Amino acid sequence: MLACCTVLAFRRGHLVYAEGDAEPYLHVVRRGGIEIRQHALDLTLPPAELLAAVEKLVESTIGHGADHERAPADPP
């Protein structure tokens, strides 16, 4: 994720793991200006509950602002 954010000049990225109900975690890259938010989904949930969990995840990522906002370009 860090490489993708760096190459695309994104300030923020999201990682989604299939590992249950772990709390979201924010990683901030020192001197990089990049935030990586870590999320987890429990794929053992029944389909309706899994869909609700995905919808909640989408809402939370939208709530963190413009994830596609790019960092300022490096000077030539």
C-alpha positions in Angstrom: 0.0 0.0 0.0 2.8 2.4 0.8 4.4 1.8 -2.6 1.1 2.4 -4.3 0.4 5.6 -2.4 3.9 6.8 -3.0 3.9 6.2 -6.8 0.4 7.6 -7.2 1.1 10.5 -4.8 -1.9 9.6 -2.6 -1.8 11.0 0.9 -4.0 8.1 2.3 -4.6 4.4 1.6 -6.7 1.6 3.1 -5.7 -2.0 3.7 -8.5 -4.5 4.3 -7.6 -7.8 5.9 -9.8 -10.9 6.2 -9.0 -11.6 9.8 -12.1 -11.0 11.9 -13.1 -8.2 14.1 -9.8 -6.4 14.8 -10.1 -2.7 15.5 -9.1 -0.3 12.7 -5.6 1.0 13.1 -3.9 4.1 11.6 -0.2 3.8 10.4 1.5 7.2 9.8 4.6 7.0 7.7 7.2 9.3 9.2 8.5 12.0 6.9 6.3 10.5 4.2 3.1 12.4 4.8 1.1 9.2 4.1 -1.5 7.6 6.3 -2.4 4.0 5.9 -5.6 2.9 7.6 -5.9 -0.8 8.4 -9.3 -2.5 8.6 -10.4 -6.1 9.1 -13.4 -8.1 7.8 -14.7 -11.4 9.3 -15.3 -13.5 6.2 -17.0 -16.2 8.4 -20.0 -13.9 8.9 -23.3 -14.9 7.3 -23.7 -13.1 3.9 -26.1 -10.4 5.1 -23.9 -9.5 8.1 -20.8 -9.5 5.9 -22.5 -7.2 3.5 -23.4 -4.9 6.4 -19.8 -5.0 7.6 -18.6 -4.0 4.1 -21.1 -1.2 3.9 -19.9 0.1 7.3 -16.3 -0.1 6.1 -17.1 1.9 3.0 -18.9 4.5 5.1 -15.9 4.8 7.4 -13.4 5.2 4.5 -15.6 7.9 2.9 -15.7 9.6 6.3 -11.9 10.0 6.3 -12.0 12.6 3.5 -10.7 12.5 -0.1 -8.6 9.4 -0.1 -7.8 10.1 -3.7 -6.3 13.6 -2.9 -2.8 13.7 -4.2 0.2 15.1 -2.5 2.0 18.1 -4.0 4.3 17.1 -6.9 8.0 17.2 -6.4 9.8 20.2 -8.0 11.6 19.3 -11.2 
